[in-house]
Amino acid sequence: MRYLAPVLIGLLYVVLMSLVPEPHRRRLNAVMVAGAGAAYLGGGGLGGWEFAFTVVATWVAYRGLDSWTFVGVGWLLHTAWDVVHHLKGHPIVPFAHDSSFGCALCDPVIALWCLRGGRAPWTWGRGTDEFPAAARSALGTGTAPSKE
């Protein structure tokens, strides 16, 4: 259960977030990853590095307002930060020793979903475009052909 529960939480996050319509879904996820980037500020145990990480995470989250790729990268950065805190013995939830470990398993699930464009799971099998009005690709690369 130590390994399965965090993955299931990540999948639940994906399903619930998929209920939010675009473009609000991407922007809400950017805000969520910004909050995750500041999660350890209250006592993560790494001193000034906590502030440095928060600066990087905030910039990535800001870029994520317009790009699923940056939102995914933000979750991967937070995954790495979770691993560091787990190994250092400074968990995200002080009274739950394995909380950073669990977060490090949950976050990549969310990151992979974001890097796939944040599409609702029930549309993955279809060849339909979930972003019909978008002038750019779901990954925010700006290279999607115009549908005229």
C-alpha positions as CSV (number, residue, x, y, z in Angstrom):
1,M,0.0,0.0,0.0
2,R,3.0,2.2,0.6
3,Y,3.6,2.3,-3.2
4,L,0.1,1.9,-4.5
5,A,-1.7,4.6,-2.5
6,P,0.4,7.5,-3.9
7,V,-0.1,6.4,-7.5
8,L,-3.8,6.0,-6.9
9,I,-3.9,9.5,-5.4
10,G,-2.1,10.8,-8.5
11,L,-4.6,9.1,-10.8
12,L,-7.5,10.5,-8.7
13,Y,-6.0,14.0,-9.1
14,V,-5.9,13.5,-12.9
15,V,-9.5,12.4,-13.1
16,L,-10.8,15.2,-10.9
17,M,-8.7,17.9,-12.6
18,S,-10.0,16.6,-16.0
19,L,-13.4,17.7,-15.0
20,V,-12.2,21.4,-15.1
21,P,-12.6,22.8,-18.6
22,E,-9.7,24.2,-20.6
23,P,-8.0,26.7,-20.4
24,H,-8.9,26.9,-16.7
25,R,-7.5,23.3,-16.2
26,R,-4.0,24.3,-17.3
27,R,-4.0,27.5,-15.3
28,L,-5.3,25.8,-12.2
29,N,-2.6,23.2,-12.5
30,A,0.0,25.9,-12.8
31,V,-1.3,27.4,-9.5
32,M,-1.2,23.9,-7.9
33,V,2.4,23.3,-9.0
34,A,3.3,26.8,-7.6
35,G,1.9,25.8,-4.3
36,A,3.7,22.5,-4.3
37,G,6.9,24.4,-5.0
38,A,6.5,26.3,-1.8
39,A,5.4,23.4,0.3
40,Y,8.7,22.9,2.1
41,L,9.2,26.6,3.1
42,G,7.8,26.1,6.5
43,G,10.6,23.8,7.7
44,G,12.0,21.6,5.0
45,G,15.4,21.6,6.6
46,L,17.5,22.7,3.7
47,G,17.9,26.3,4.7
48,G,18.4,28.8,1.9
49,W,18.0,26.1,-0.7
50,E,14.3,26.1,0.1
51,F,14.0,29.7,-1.1
52,A,16.1,29.0,-4.2
53,F,13.9,26.1,-5.1
54,T,10.8,28.2,-4.6
55,V,12.1,30.9,-6.9
56,V,12.7,28.3,-9.7
57,A,9.4,26.6,-9.0
58,T,7.5,29.9,-9.1
59,W,9.1,30.8,-12.5
60,V,8.2,27.4,-13.9
61,A,4.7,27.7,-12.6
62,Y,4.3,31.1,-14.2
63,R,5.4,29.7,-17.5
64,G,3.0,26.9,-16.9
65,L,0.1,29.3,-17.1
66,D,0.4,29.0,-20.9
67,S,2.2,25.7,-21.3
68,W,1.4,22.1,-20.2
69,T,5.0,21.3,-20.7
70,F,6.1,23.7,-18.0
71,V,3.4,22.4,-15.6
72,G,4.8,18.9,-16.1
73,V,8.3,20.1,-15.6
74,G,7.2,21.8,-12.4
75,W,5.8,18.5,-11.1
76,L,9.0,16.7,-12.0
77,L,11.1,19.3,-10.2
78,H,8.9,18.9,-7.1
79,T,9.4,15.1,-7.4
80,A,13.2,15.6,-7.3
81,W,12.7,17.9,-4.3
82,D,10.6,15.3,-2.6
83,V,13.3,12.7,-3.0
84,V,15.9,15.0,-1.5
85,H,13.8,15.7,1.5
86,H,13.0,12.0,1.9
87,L,16.7,11.1,1.9
88,K,17.5,14.0,4.3
89,G,14.8,12.9,6.7
90,H,12.8,16.1,6.4
91,P,9.3,15.0,5.1
92,I,6.7,17.3,3.7
93,V,4.4,16.4,6.5
94,P,6.5,16.4,9.7
95,F,4.5,13.8,11.6
96,A,4.3,11.4,8.5
97,H,7.8,10.0,7.9
98,D,7.1,8.7,4.4
99,S,5.1,11.7,3.2
100,S,7.8,12.9,0.9
101,F,8.3,9.4,-0.4
102,G,4.6,9.2,-1.2
103,C,4.7,12.6,-2.8
104,A,7.7,11.5,-5.0
105,L,5.5,8.6,-6.3
106,C,2.4,10.7,-6.8
107,D,3.9,13.7,-8.6
108,P,5.3,11.8,-11.6
109,V,1.9,10.5,-12.4
110,I,0.6,14.0,-12.5
111,A,3.6,15.2,-14.4
112,L,3.2,12.5,-17.1
113,W,-0.5,13.6,-17.6
114,C,0.6,17.2,-17.9
115,L,3.4,16.4,-20.4
116,R,0.7,14.6,-22.5
117,G,-1.2,17.8,-22.7
118,G,-3.5,17.5,-19.7
119,R,-6.2,15.8,-21.7
120,A,-9.1,14.1,-20.0
121,P,-8.4,10.3,-19.7
122,W,-11.7,9.5,-21.3
123,T,-10.6,11.2,-24.5
124,W,-7.2,9.4,-24.8
125,G,-8.6,6.6,-27.0
126,R,-10.3,9.0,-29.4
127,G,-8.7,10.8,-32.2
128,T,-10.7,14.0,-31.5
129,D,-9.1,17.3,-30.7
130,E,-10.0,18.4,-27.1
131,F,-8.6,21.8,-27.8
132,P,-10.5,22.8,-31.0
133,A,-10.3,26.6,-30.5
134,A,-6.6,26.5,-29.5
135,A,-4.2,28.4,-31.8
136,R,-1.3,26.3,-30.6
137,S,-0.6,22.7,-29.5
138,A,-1.7,21.3,-26.2
139,L,2.0,21.4,-25.1
140,G,2.2,25.1,-25.7
141,T,4.9,24.8,-28.3
142,G,3.1,27.2,-30.7
143,T,3.6,24.9,-33.7
144,A,0.2,23.4,-34.2
145,P,-1.2,24.0,-37.6
146,S,-4.1,26.3,-37.9
147,K,-7.5,24.7,-38.6
148,E,-9.2,26.9,-41.1
